[in-house]
Amino acid sequence: MTEVKRQGSVAGSHTSSTMTEMLRRKPRIFLLMASFICACAVTVGVLGWQLTLSAGKENVSQLIEEIEFLVSNQVSNYLLDSAQTLAKINAMQAEMFRTGKWSFATPERAAETFAAQLIELKSYRRYTTSMYINTYPSGYQVGYNYGLDANGNTQLRWWNQSGMTFYTYLCDTNGTPIGSPIYTDTSPGNGSLSNPGNNNTLANAVGGNVGVNLEYPLGEAFGYTDTYVFAGTPFKTAYYFVTNPTTGEQVTFGNDWTLSFISLQIQNIISIVAFPIFAAVIECDTGTVIGTSSQIPLIQNGTILKINEINDPFFQDFSKFVNTTDHYGTVNNLPATLNIIASFIGEYFPGTANWFVDRKIGGATWKLGINAYGLNGKQLLFVIYMNVDSVESQMSTLSNITGYMMIGIIGGFVTIGILFAYMISAQLYRVVSQIMLLKDLKFQEAIGSSVDSKGHSFIYELAELQKSFKQLVSVFSDLLKRNSILMSKPTVTEGMESVDPGKSKLGFNATGSKLFAAWKRGPTAKPSLRTTEIGSDSVTSPAADIGIRRPQPIQTLVEDPIRSATGIRTSMNRVSEESSRHSRRASTSQPPQLDLTKSNPVQRTSQPPLSESEKE
């Protein structure tokens, strides 16, 4: 027996080595997917963060203007609503007096009227701090007031006047005065409109020093005073002069705002803003303040200060602002300048629109917002300052926090993306590993024990690919086995007459000999064949090969499946042609004689020479 070793293809080995070298330079799909996910996550995250920050910084000014607009509107709405409420309270009291339900003609009727006023004062404390009357023509002031003690606690007080001396008493909850007066003020004045003293009739008359300008001859008049100081406290009062047509009584009803009362409401409104902010309401006719968020004292030596006299950086800056242009006049003519500003705002910023200006105070940038409203013929300016630097600083802090959060989100997304890429890569590698097993002719390991179940991916498309691939490998493996069977040399039984390959004119290959042996055995006989194992490196055959063509190495079939398949079809065609030749020769010659009793069951008879056509 001689051993024929399978020779590897030099061209195939060189091609395989070249392909392996090329594959080493190719990136894996895991790296491609992971890189793509990382690039997308970082780009989208950082770009979105920076765009949001940039847009936020660009809109800081607009944000501050919106906040100032809301605060200004809320303060103005509160003041206007409170002013309207005071007017309604005065009108209601005047109606009660005009119809005779209230009267001060006798001490008993006066006590009933003051008791009714105390009930109303308790109900309307949100809008006013005082309810009282000024007698006419004597001008005495009598009524109730809620004041503050040194600790800021609210106290119910009783006001009374005798001549030009004013008295303040503490009261119990029923309005009864307790003990001695806690405050006494005697101010006789000189009986003129400019110096009326404690004569409230003169102070409230047309041309009086409080600015309400009540026209007493009309029998009924209403108005608001300018801000003034009374008993050490700044006030702004709504007055209503009325006459009882039945009794002929005449009286002026008064309801007060105090500067501290209005300031407290302003402080409550701006407390919801998280940034440094300042607010004030300025009276244009006097240049004084009727309410502010500042804690700076506004009264000095019994006189209320004008805005340019107040030791506060915001009031000082606003004073400079209204006098920076000659168009607004000088600080010595502050009321006129403030009224010009109010007119300018009314013309160019009508309605609720604000006039916004950037200002520098103490090295910081502030946004100044100004709006103007009229109150019973008197102009009021609503002034708001807000710190721009503080808003930008807080926005930067929030941006840094957002950046850290974005880093965490990007990290989590990238981690999940890498795990996803690894999972997909692992599933694809299953298919690649099966192809690599097929390359090494490990068919059983490639297809597994079951084509339908082993090692399938959980991804539908890959599972279908594996299923089809395993079926293809199974068919391909079966094809190789059949090819090996067809190309193997048959085993001839003893007694068969050997044929010299050199003398044979047919030149049968292994396939032709196998078919001829099968024909000689008969239809029920099975050829005895030797099968070469798939995947072996060599094919062993007897040394005296009787003209049988040796099978081609399996390596060639595996390395070039298309060429091998073409060779198989060509071989099968040759087998068919040679079988036809055997059939024709058998029909013209004597069939072989088989002696089944002898030890050699198959003997070959002499064969006639082939014709020229058969040789061809």
C-alpha positions as CSV (number, residue, x, y, z in Angstrom):
1,M,0.0,0.0,0.0
2,T,1.3,3.4,-0.8
3,E,0.2,6.6,1.0
4,V,-0.7,9.6,-1.0
5,K,-0.5,12.8,1.1
6,R,-2.7,15.7,0.4
7,Q,-0.7,18.6,-0.9
8,G,-1.6,22.1,0.2
9,S,-2.2,24.7,-2.4
10,V,0.6,27.2,-2.5
11,A,-1.6,29.9,-4.0
12,G,-4.3,29.1,-1.5
13,S,-1.9,29.4,1.4
14,H,-0.5,32.7,0.1
15,T,-4.1,34.0,-0.3
16,S,-5.1,32.9,3.2
17,S,-2.0,34.6,4.7
18,T,-2.7,37.8,2.8
19,M,-6.4,37.8,3.9
20,T,-5.3,37.2,7.5
21,E,-2.9,40.1,7.3
22,M,-5.7,42.3,5.9
23,L,-8.2,41.2,8.6
24,R,-5.7,42.2,11.3
25,R,-6.0,45.8,10.1
26,K,-9.8,45.8,10.1
27,P,-11.5,47.3,13.2
28,R,-14.0,45.1,15.0
29,I,-17.7,46.0,14.9
30,F,-17.6,46.3,18.7
31,L,-15.1,49.2,18.5
32,L,-17.0,50.8,15.6
33,M,-20.3,50.7,17.5
34,A,-18.8,51.8,20.8
35,S,-17.0,54.7,19.1
36,F,-20.1,55.8,17.3
37,I,-22.2,55.7,20.5
38,C,-19.5,57.7,22.4
39,A,-19.2,60.3,19.7
40,C,-23.0,60.8,19.5
41,A,-23.5,60.9,23.3
42,V,-20.7,63.4,23.9
43,T,-21.5,65.6,20.9
44,V,-25.2,65.8,21.6
45,G,-24.8,66.2,25.4
46,V,-22.1,68.8,25.3
47,L,-23.6,70.7,22.4
48,G,-27.0,70.8,24.0
49,W,-25.6,71.9,27.3
50,Q,-23.5,74.7,25.7
51,L,-26.3,75.9,23.5
52,T,-28.7,76.0,26.5
53,L,-26.1,78.0,28.5
54,S,-25.5,80.4,25.7
55,A,-29.2,81.0,25.1
56,G,-29.6,81.5,28.9
57,K,-26.9,84.1,29.1
58,E,-28.3,85.9,26.1
59,N,-31.8,86.0,27.8
60,V,-30.6,87.1,31.2
61,S,-31.5,90.7,30.5
62,Q,-34.9,89.7,29.2
63,L,-35.5,87.5,32.2
64,I,-34.6,90.4,34.6
65,E,-36.9,92.7,32.7
66,E,-39.8,90.2,33.0
67,I,-39.2,89.8,36.7
68,E,-39.1,93.6,37.2
69,F,-42.2,94.0,35.1
70,L,-44.1,91.4,37.2
71,V,-43.0,93.0,40.5
72,S,-43.8,96.5,39.3
73,N,-47.2,95.4,38.2
74,Q,-47.9,93.6,41.4
75,V,-46.9,96.5,43.5
76,S,-48.8,99.0,41.4
77,N,-51.9,96.7,41.3
78,Y,-51.8,96.5,45.1
79,L,-51.5,100.2,45.6
80,L,-54.2,101.0,43.0
81,D,-56.5,98.3,44.4
82,S,-55.9,99.6,47.9
83,A,-56.6,103.2,46.8
84,Q,-59.9,102.2,45.2
85,T,-60.8,100.3,48.3
86,L,-60.1,103.3,50.5
87,A,-62.3,105.4,48.2
88,K,-65.1,102.9,48.5
89,I,-64.8,102.8,52.3
90,N,-64.9,106.6,52.4
91,A,-67.9,106.6,50.1
92,M,-69.7,104.1,52.2
93,Q,-69.1,106.0,55.4
94,A,-70.3,109.2,53.7
95,E,-73.4,107.5,52.6
96,M,-74.1,106.2,56.2
97,F,-73.7,109.8,57.5
98,R,-75.7,111.4,54.7
99,T,-78.7,109.1,55.3
100,G,-78.6,109.8,59.1
101,K,-77.5,106.3,60.1
102,W,-74.3,107.7,61.5
103,S,-74.3,111.0,63.5
104,F,-72.1,112.9,65.9
105,A,-74.9,115.3,67.1
106,T,-75.0,113.8,70.6
107,P,-72.5,111.9,72.7
108,E,-74.6,108.7,72.5
109,R,-74.9,108.9,68.7
110,A,-71.2,109.6,68.4
111,A,-70.3,106.6,70.5
112,E,-72.5,104.4,68.3
113,T,-70.9,105.8,65.2
114,F,-67.3,105.2,66.5
115,A,-68.2,101.6,67.5
116,A,-69.4,101.0,64.0
117,Q,-66.2,102.5,62.5
118,L,-64.1,100.2,64.7
119,I,-65.9,97.1,63.3
120,E,-65.1,98.3,59.8
121,L,-61.5,99.1,60.6
122,K,-61.0,95.5,61.9
123,S,-62.5,94.2,58.6
124,Y,-60.4,96.4,56.3
125,R,-57.0,96.2,58.0
126,R,-55.5,94.9,54.8
127,Y,-56.2,98.2,53.1
128,T,-56.0,100.8,55.9
129,T,-54.5,101.5,59.3
130,S,-56.9,104.2,60.5
131,M,-60.6,105.3,60.5
132,Y,-61.5,108.7,61.9
133,I,-63.3,112.0,61.4
134,N,-62.3,115.6,61.2
135,T,-65.0,117.9,62.6
136,Y,-66.0,120.9,60.6
137,P,-65.2,123.8,60.9
138,S,-63.2,123.3,64.1
139,G,-61.0,120.6,62.5
140,Y,-60.7,118.2,65.4
141,Q,-59.5,114.7,64.7
142,V,-61.2,111.8,66.5
143,G,-61.1,108.0,65.7
144,Y,-59.2,104.7,65.8
145,N,-55.7,103.8,64.5
146,Y,-53.6,100.6,64.4
147,G,-50.0,101.7,65.3
148,L,-46.7,99.9,66.0
149,D,-44.8,100.0,69.3
150,A,-41.0,100.1,69.6
151,N,-40.8,96.3,69.0
152,G,-43.0,96.4,65.9
153,N,-46.1,94.9,67.6
154,T,-49.5,96.2,66.5
155,Q,-51.5,98.3,69.0
156,L,-55.0,99.6,68.8
157,R,-55.1,103.3,69.6
158,W,-57.7,106.0,70.2
159,W,-57.1,109.5,68.7
160,N,-58.8,112.5,70.4
161,Q,-58.3,116.2,70.2
162,S,-59.1,119.2,72.4
163,G,-58.3,122.6,70.9
164,M,-54.9,122.5,69.2
165,T,-53.7,119.6,71.4
166,F,-53.8,116.0,70.0
167,Y,-53.9,113.0,72.3
168,T,-53.1,109.3,71.6
169,Y,-54.4,106.5,74.0
170,L,-54.0,102.8,74.1
171,C,-57.3,100.8,73.8
172,D,-58.6,97.4,74.7
173,T,-60.1,95.1,72.1
174,N,-63.5,96.9,72.5
175,G,-62.0,100.3,71.7
176,T,-62.1,101.7,75.2
177,P,-59.2,104.0,76.0
178,I,-56.8,102.8,78.7
179,G,-54.9,105.0,81.1
180,S,-53.1,108.2,80.2
181,P,-52.1,109.4,76.7
182,I,-49.0,107.7,75.3
183,Y,-48.4,110.7,72.9
184,T,-49.4,114.3,73.1
185,D,-48.9,117.0,70.4
186,T,-49.7,120.6,70.6
187,S,-49.4,122.6,67.4
188,P,-51.5,125.8,67.3
189,G,-50.0,127.2,64.1
190,N,-50.8,130.6,62.9
191,G,-54.1,130.0,61.4
192,S,-52.9,130.2,57.8
193,L,-53.0,127.5,55.0
194,S,-49.3,127.2,55.1
195,N,-49.1,126.8,58.9
196,P,-52.4,125.5,60.1
197,G,-51.0,123.6,63.1
198,N,-53.5,120.9,64.3
199,N,-56.4,122.6,62.5
200,N,-57.2,119.9,60.0
201,T,-59.9,121.9,58.3
202,L,-57.3,124.4,57.1
203,A,-54.7,121.7,56.3
204,N,-57.2,119.9,54.0
205,A,-58.6,123.0,52.3
206,V,-57.7,124.2,48.8
207,G,-54.1,125.4,49.1
208,G,-53.5,123.6,52.4
209,N,-50.2,122.0,53.3
210,V,-51.3,118.4,52.8
211,G,-52.3,118.8,49.2
212,V,-55.8,117.2,49.3
213,N,-57.5,120.5,48.3
214,L,-61.1,119.8,49.5
215,E,-63.6,122.3,48.3
216,Y,-65.9,122.7,51.3
217,P,-68.4,125.1,49.7
218,L,-69.5,122.3,47.3
219,G,-70.9,120.4,50.3
220,E,-69.1,117.2,49.2
221,A,-65.5,116.6,48.1
222,F,-63.0,113.7,47.9
223,G,-59.2,113.5,47.5
224,Y,-55.9,112.0,48.5
225,T,-53.2,114.0,50.4
226,D,-49.6,114.1,49.7
227,T,-47.2,112.2,51.9
228,Y,-47.0,114.0,55.2
229,V,-45.7,113.4,58.8
230,F,-48.2,113.2,61.6
231,A,-47.3,112.2,65.2
232,G,-43.8,111.1,64.0
233,T,-45.2,108.8,61.3
234,P,-45.5,109.5,57.5
235,F,-49.0,109.2,56.2
236,K,-51.0,109.3,53.0
237,T,-54.7,109.8,53.5
238,A,-58.0,109.5,51.6
239,Y,-60.5,112.2,52.7
240,Y,-64.2,112.5,52.0
241,F,-66.1,115.7,53.0
242,V,-69.9,115.2,53.3
243,T,-73.0,117.0,54.6
244,N,-76.1,115.6,56.3
245,P,-79.0,117.4,54.5
246,T,-81.4,116.6,57.4
247,T,-79.4,117.8,60.4
248,G,-77.0,120.1,58.6
249,E,-74.0,118.3,60.1
250,Q,-70.7,118.4,58.2
251,V,-67.7,116.1,58.7
252,T,-64.7,114.8,56.9
253,F,-64.1,111.0,56.9
254,G,-60.4,109.9,56.8
255,N,-58.7,106.5,56.0
256,D,-54.9,106.4,56.2
257,W,-52.0,104.6,54.6
258,T,-48.8,104.8,56.6
259,L,-45.4,104.5,55.0
260,S,-44.6,101.5,57.1
261,F,-47.8,99.8,56.1
262,I,-47.2,100.3,52.3
263,S,-43.5,99.3,52.7
264,L,-44.5,96.1,54.5
265,Q,-46.7,95.1,51.5
266,I,-43.9,95.9,49.1
267,Q,-41.4,93.8,51.1
268,N,-43.9,90.9,51.1
269,I,-44.3,91.1,47.3
270,I,-40.6,91.2,46.4
271,S,-39.7,88.4,49.0
272,I,-40.6,85.8,46.4
273,V,-37.7,87.0,44.2
274,A,-34.5,85.0,44.8
275,F,-32.2,87.7,43.5
276,P,-31.1,91.1,45.1
277,I,-33.9,93.5,44.3
278,F,-35.0,97.0,45.4
279,A,-38.5,98.6,45.0
280,A,-39.9,102.0,45.9
281,V,-43.0,104.1,45.1
282,I,-42.2,107.8,44.7
283,E,-44.6,110.7,44.7
284,C,-43.8,113.0,41.8
285,D,-45.4,116.2,43.2
286,T,-43.3,116.1,46.4
287,G,-40.3,113.9,45.5
288,T,-41.0,111.9,48.6
289,V,-41.4,108.1,49.1
290,I,-44.7,106.5,50.1
291,G,-43.3,103.0,50.3
292,T,-40.0,101.2,49.8
293,S,-38.2,97.9,50.5
294,S,-35.3,99.7,52.0
295,Q,-34.9,99.9,55.8
296,I,-33.2,103.3,55.7
297,P,-35.0,106.0,57.8
298,L,-37.1,108.4,55.6
299,I,-37.9,111.0,58.3
300,Q,-35.5,113.4,59.9
301,N,-36.4,116.0,62.5
302,G,-40.1,115.5,61.9
303,T,-39.8,116.1,58.2
304,I,-40.1,113.4,55.4
305,L,-37.0,113.4,53.2
306,K,-36.9,113.7,49.4
307,I,-35.2,111.0,47.3
308,N,-32.0,113.0,46.8
309,E,-31.8,113.5,50.6
310,I,-32.1,109.8,51.6
311,N,-28.8,108.1,52.5
312,D,-29.4,105.0,50.3
313,P,-27.4,104.0,47.2
314,F,-30.5,103.3,45.1
315,F,-32.3,106.6,45.9
316,Q,-29.0,108.4,45.2
317,D,-28.5,106.7,41.9
318,F,-32.1,107.4,40.9
319,S,-31.6,111.1,41.8
320,K,-28.6,111.1,39.5
321,F,-30.5,109.4,36.8
322,V,-33.3,111.9,36.7
323,N,-30.8,114.7,36.5
324,T,-28.2,113.3,34.0
325,T,-29.9,115.1,31.1
326,D,-30.9,118.8,31.0
327,H,-34.2,117.7,29.5
328,Y,-35.1,116.5,33.0
329,G,-34.1,119.6,34.8
330,T,-31.9,119.9,37.9
331,V,-32.1,118.4,41.4
332,N,-33.3,121.7,42.8
333,N,-36.5,121.3,40.8
334,L,-37.1,117.6,41.6
335,P,-40.9,117.5,41.5
336,A,-41.0,119.0,38.0
337,T,-38.3,116.6,36.9
338,L,-40.2,113.6,38.2
339,N,-43.4,114.7,36.6
340,I,-41.6,115.1,33.2
341,I,-40.3,111.5,33.6
342,A,-43.9,110.4,34.3
343,S,-45.1,112.2,31.2
344,F,-42.3,110.7,29.1
345,I,-43.1,107.1,30.3
346,G,-46.8,107.7,29.7
347,E,-46.1,108.7,26.1
348,Y,-43.4,106.2,25.1
349,F,-44.2,103.3,27.4
350,P,-48.0,103.4,27.7
351,G,-50.0,101.1,29.8
352,T,-48.1,98.6,31.9
353,A,-44.9,98.9,29.8
354,N,-41.7,99.7,31.8
355,W,-38.7,101.9,30.9
356,F,-35.6,99.8,31.5
357,V,-32.1,101.3,31.9
358,D,-28.8,99.6,32.8
359,R,-27.0,101.2,35.8
360,K,-23.8,100.7,37.8
361,I,-24.0,100.8,41.6
362,G,-21.0,99.9,43.7
363,G,-19.2,98.2,40.7
364,A,-22.2,95.9,40.1
365,T,-24.6,96.0,37.1
366,W,-28.2,96.7,38.0
367,K,-31.3,96.9,35.8
368,L,-33.5,99.9,36.5
369,G,-37.2,99.6,35.6
370,I,-39.5,102.6,35.9
371,N,-43.3,102.8,35.4
372,A,-45.8,105.6,36.1
373,Y,-49.4,105.5,37.3
374,G,-51.9,108.2,38.2
375,L,-53.8,108.1,41.5
376,N,-56.7,110.6,41.8
377,G,-54.8,113.2,39.7
378,K,-51.4,112.6,41.4
379,Q,-48.5,110.9,39.5
380,L,-46.6,108.0,41.2
381,L,-43.4,106.4,39.9
382,F,-42.8,102.7,40.6
383,V,-39.0,102.1,40.7
384,I,-37.4,98.6,40.6
385,Y,-33.7,97.8,40.7
386,M,-32.4,94.2,40.1
387,N,-28.9,92.9,40.2
388,V,-27.8,91.5,36.8
389,D,-24.5,90.1,38.0
390,S,-26.3,88.0,40.7
391,V,-28.6,86.5,38.1
392,E,-25.7,85.6,35.8
393,S,-23.7,84.2,38.7
394,Q,-26.5,82.0,39.7
395,M,-27.0,80.9,36.1
396,S,-23.3,80.0,35.9
397,T,-23.6,77.9,39.1
398,L,-26.7,76.1,37.8
399,S,-24.8,75.6,34.5
400,N,-21.9,73.9,36.3
401,I,-24.3,71.7,38.2
402,T,-26.0,70.9,34.9
403,G,-22.6,70.1,33.4
404,Y,-21.8,67.5,36.1
405,M,-25.2,66.0,35.7
406,M,-24.7,65.9,31.9
407,I,-21.3,64.1,32.5
408,G,-23.1,61.5,34.6
409,I,-25.8,61.1,32.0
410,I,-23.3,60.8,29.2
411,G,-21.3,58.3,31.2
412,G,-24.3,56.2,31.9
413,F,-25.5,56.3,28.2
414,V,-22.0,55.4,27.0
415,T,-21.8,52.5,29.4
416,I,-25.1,51.2,28.3
417,G,-24.1,51.7,24.6
418,I,-20.9,49.8,25.1
419,L,-22.7,46.9,26.7
420,F,-25.2,47.0,23.8
421,A,-22.3,47.0,21.3
422,Y,-20.6,44.1,23.1
423,M,-23.9,42.1,23.1
424,I,-24.4,42.6,19.4
425,S,-20.7,41.9,18.7
426,A,-20.9,38.7,20.7
427,Q,-24.0,37.5,18.8
428,L,-22.2,38.2,15.5
429,Y,-19.1,36.4,16.7
430,R,-21.2,33.2,17.1
431,V,-21.8,33.2,13.4
432,V,-18.2,34.0,12.7
433,S,-17.0,31.2,14.9
434,Q,-19.2,28.7,13.1
435,I,-17.7,29.9,9.8
436,M,-14.2,29.5,11.2
437,L,-15.0,25.9,12.2
438,L,-16.2,25.2,8.7
439,K,-12.9,26.6,7.4
440,D,-11.1,23.9,9.5
441,L,-13.5,21.2,8.2
442,K,-15.0,20.7,11.7
443,F,-18.5,20.2,10.3
444,Q,-19.9,18.4,13.4
445,E,-18.8,21.3,15.7
446,A,-20.1,23.8,13.2
447,I,-23.6,22.4,12.8
448,G,-23.9,21.0,16.4
449,S,-26.1,18.2,17.4
450,S,-29.2,19.9,16.2
451,V,-29.5,22.3,13.4
452,D,-32.6,24.0,15.0
453,S,-31.4,24.5,18.6
454,K,-27.7,24.7,19.3
455,G,-26.1,28.0,19.8
456,H,-28.7,30.2,18.2
457,S,-28.7,33.9,18.8
458,F,-31.6,35.5,20.6
459,I,-31.7,38.1,17.8
460,Y,-34.2,37.0,15.2
461,E,-32.2,37.9,12.0
462,L,-29.0,36.3,13.3
463,A,-30.9,33.3,14.5
464,E,-32.4,32.9,11.0
465,L,-28.9,33.4,9.5
466,Q,-27.5,30.7,11.8
467,K,-30.3,28.3,11.0
468,S,-29.8,28.7,7.2
469,F,-26.0,28.5,7.6
470,K,-26.2,25.3,9.5
471,Q,-28.5,23.8,6.9
472,L,-26.1,24.8,4.2
473,V,-23.2,23.3,6.2
474,S,-25.2,20.1,6.6
475,V,-25.9,19.8,2.9
476,F,-22.3,20.7,2.1
477,S,-21.0,18.0,4.5
478,D,-23.2,15.4,3.0
479,L,-22.1,16.4,-0.5
480,L,-18.4,15.9,0.5
481,K,-19.2,12.5,1.9
482,R,-20.9,11.4,-1.3
483,N,-18.1,12.8,-3.4
484,S,-15.6,10.8,-1.3
485,I,-17.7,7.7,-1.9
486,L,-17.8,8.3,-5.6
487,M,-14.1,8.9,-5.9
488,S,-12.9,6.0,-3.7
489,K,-11.4,2.7,-5.2
490,P,-13.7,-0.4,-5.0
491,T,-12.6,-3.5,-3.2
492,V,-12.5,-6.5,-5.7
493,T,-13.2,-9.9,-4.4
494,E,-10.8,-12.8,-4.7
495,G,-10.8,-14.7,-8.0
496,M,-11.5,-11.6,-10.1
497,E,-9.3,-11.5,-13.0
498,S,-7.0,-8.5,-12.7
499,V,-6.6,-6.0,-15.4
500,D,-3.4,-4.5,-16.4
501,P,-3.7,-0.8,-16.4
502,G,-1.2,-0.5,-19.1
503,K,-3.2,-2.8,-21.4
504,S,-6.6,-1.3,-20.6
505,K,-7.9,0.7,-23.5
506,L,-10.8,2.1,-21.4
507,G,-8.7,3.8,-18.8
508,F,-11.5,3.6,-16.3
509,N,-11.3,5.9,-13.3
510,A,-12.4,4.9,-9.8
511,T,-16.0,5.8,-10.6
512,G,-16.1,3.8,-13.8
513,S,-14.6,0.7,-12.1
514,K,-17.1,1.0,-9.3
515,L,-20.1,1.1,-11.7
516,F,-18.7,-1.7,-13.8
517,A,-18.2,-3.9,-10.7
518,A,-21.7,-3.2,-9.6
519,W,-23.0,-4.2,-13.1
520,K,-21.1,-7.5,-12.9
521,R,-22.5,-8.3,-9.5
522,G,-26.0,-8.0,-10.7
523,P,-28.9,-5.8,-9.6
524,T,-29.0,-7.1,-6.1
525,A,-25.3,-7.1,-5.4
526,K,-23.8,-4.1,-3.6
527,P,-20.3,-3.0,-4.5
528,S,-17.7,-3.3,-1.8
529,L,-16.2,0.2,-1.5
530,R,-13.5,1.7,0.6
531,T,-14.6,5.2,1.9
532,T,-12.0,7.9,2.6
533,E,-12.8,9.7,5.9
534,I,-13.7,13.4,5.6
535,G,-11.1,15.7,6.7
536,S,-8.1,13.3,6.5
537,D,-4.9,14.6,5.3
538,S,-4.1,11.6,3.0
539,V,-5.8,8.9,1.0
540,T,-4.3,5.4,1.2
541,S,-4.7,2.9,-1.7
542,P,-3.1,-0.4,-2.8
543,A,0.2,-0.2,-4.6
544,A,-1.0,-2.2,-7.6
545,D,-3.7,0.2,-8.6
546,I,-5.4,-1.4,-11.6
547,G,-5.8,1.7,-13.7
548,I,-8.1,3.5,-11.3
549,R,-7.7,7.2,-11.3
550,R,-6.8,8.5,-7.9
551,P,-9.2,10.9,-6.2
552,Q,-8.3,14.6,-5.9
553,P,-7.3,15.9,-2.5
554,I,-10.2,17.1,-0.4
555,Q,-8.3,20.3,0.3
556,T,-8.9,21.5,-3.3
557,L,-12.6,20.9,-2.9
558,V,-12.7,22.9,0.3
559,E,-10.5,25.7,-0.8
560,D,-12.4,26.3,-4.0
561,P,-16.0,25.1,-3.6
562,I,-17.1,26.5,-6.9
563,R,-14.3,24.9,-8.9
564,S,-14.8,21.6,-7.0
565,A,-18.5,21.6,-7.7
566,T,-17.8,22.1,-11.4
567,G,-15.3,19.2,-11.3
568,I,-17.9,17.0,-9.6
569,R,-20.4,17.7,-12.4
570,T,-17.7,16.9,-15.0
571,S,-16.8,13.7,-13.3
572,M,-20.4,12.6,-13.1
573,N,-20.8,13.3,-16.8
574,R,-17.8,11.1,-17.6
575,V,-19.2,8.4,-15.4
576,S,-22.4,8.5,-17.3
577,E,-20.6,8.3,-20.7
578,E,-18.4,5.4,-19.6
579,S,-21.5,3.6,-18.3
580,S,-23.1,4.0,-21.7
581,R,-20.0,2.6,-23.3
582,H,-20.0,-0.5,-21.0
583,S,-23.7,-1.0,-21.9
584,R,-23.0,-0.9,-25.6
585,R,-20.1,-3.3,-25.3
586,A,-22.1,-5.7,-23.2
587,S,-24.8,-5.8,-25.8
588,T,-22.3,-6.9,-28.5
589,S,-20.2,-9.3,-26.5
590,Q,-20.7,-12.3,-24.5
591,P,-21.6,-11.4,-20.9
592,P,-19.1,-12.5,-18.3
593,Q,-19.5,-15.9,-16.7
594,L,-19.7,-16.0,-12.9
595,D,-18.8,-19.2,-11.1
596,L,-20.3,-18.9,-7.7
597,T,-19.1,-22.3,-6.6
598,K,-15.5,-21.4,-6.7
599,S,-13.5,-19.7,-4.1
600,N,-13.0,-16.8,-6.5
601,P,-16.6,-15.5,-7.0
602,V,-15.8,-13.1,-9.7
603,Q,-13.7,-13.9,-12.8
604,R,-13.1,-11.7,-15.7
605,T,-13.3,-13.1,-19.3
606,S,-11.3,-11.9,-22.1
607,Q,-12.7,-8.8,-23.7
608,P,-12.8,-8.1,-27.4
609,P,-10.9,-5.1,-28.6
610,L,-12.7,-1.8,-28.8
611,S,-13.8,-0.2,-32.0
612,E,-12.4,3.1,-33.1
613,S,-15.6,4.9,-32.1
614,E,-15.4,3.4,-28.6
615,K,-11.8,4.4,-28.3
616,E,-12.8,7.9,-29.0
